[in-house]
């Protein structure tokens, strides 16, 4: 089990490590954008459902919560990119 983790560790000098991290980060950034889009779609469906049922009182709180979750994901990806790359 320990050998598996040692084999998955990046090897090389700092330049190659930076390029390996950059390629991994690009994939993670795409996944974060997809997740943010999925959160937006789920929020739209849930809010539409609440609107059709007639629970208009809770819609504002749900919009704020789902929007904050999506913005948090996007800002986290942006901050990590600026700090580490």
C-alpha positions in Angstrom: 0.0 0.0 0.0 2.8 2.4 0.8 4.5 1.8 -2.5 1.4 2.9 -4.4 1.5 6.3 -2.7 5.2 6.6 -3.4 4.7 5.9 -7.1 2.0 8.5 -7.4 4.2 11.3 -6.0 5.5 13.7 -8.6 9.2 13.4 -9.3 11.7 15.8 -10.9 12.9 19.3 -10.5 10.8 22.4 -9.7 10.1 23.2 -13.3 8.7 19.8 -14.1 6.7 19.8 -10.8 5.2 23.1 -11.7 4.1 21.8 -15.1 2.7 18.7 -13.6 0.7 20.8 -11.1 -0.4 23.1 -13.9 -1.8 20.2 -15.9 -3.6 18.8 -12.9 -4.9 22.2 -11.9 -6.4 22.8 -15.4 -8.4 19.6 -15.0 -9.6 20.5 -11.5 -10.6 24.0 -12.7 -12.7 22.5 -15.5 -14.4 20.2 -12.9 -15.0 23.1 -10.6 -16.7 25.1 -13.5 -18.8 22.0 -14.3 -19.8 21.6 -10.7 -20.7 25.3 -10.5 -22.9 25.0 -13.5 -24.6 21.9 -12.0 -25.2 23.8 -8.8 -26.8 26.6 -10.9 -29.1 24.1 -12.8 -30.1 22.4 -9.6 -30.8 25.8 -8.0 -32.9 26.8 -10.9 -35.0 23.6 -10.8 -35.4 23.7 -7.1 -36.4 27.4 -7.0 -38.8 26.9 -10.0 -40.4 24.0 -8.1 -40.8 26.1 -4.9 -42.3 28.9 -7.0 -44.8 26.6 -8.6 -45.9 25.2 -5.3 -46.5 28.6 -3.9 -43.7 28.9 -1.3 -42.5 32.3 -2.5 -41.3 33.3 1.0 -38.3 30.9 0.9 -37.2 31.7 -2.6 -35.0 34.6 -1.8 -33.0 32.6 0.8 -32.5 29.8 -1.6 -31.3 32.1 -4.4 -28.8 33.6 -1.9 -27.6 30.2 -0.7 -27.2 28.5 -4.1 -25.6 31.6 -5.5 -23.2 31.9 -2.7 -22.2 28.2 -3.1 -21.5 28.7 -6.8 -19.6 32.0 -6.3 -17.5 30.3 -3.6 -16.5 27.5 -6.0 -15.5 30.0 -8.7 -13.6 32.3 -6.3 -11.8 29.3 -4.7 -10.6 28.2 -8.1 -9.5 31.7 -9.0 -7.6 32.3 -5.7 -5.9 28.9 -5.9 -4.8 29.7 -9.4 -3.3 33.1 -8.4 -1.6 31.8 -5.3 -0.1 28.6 -6.7 0.5 29.2 -10.4 
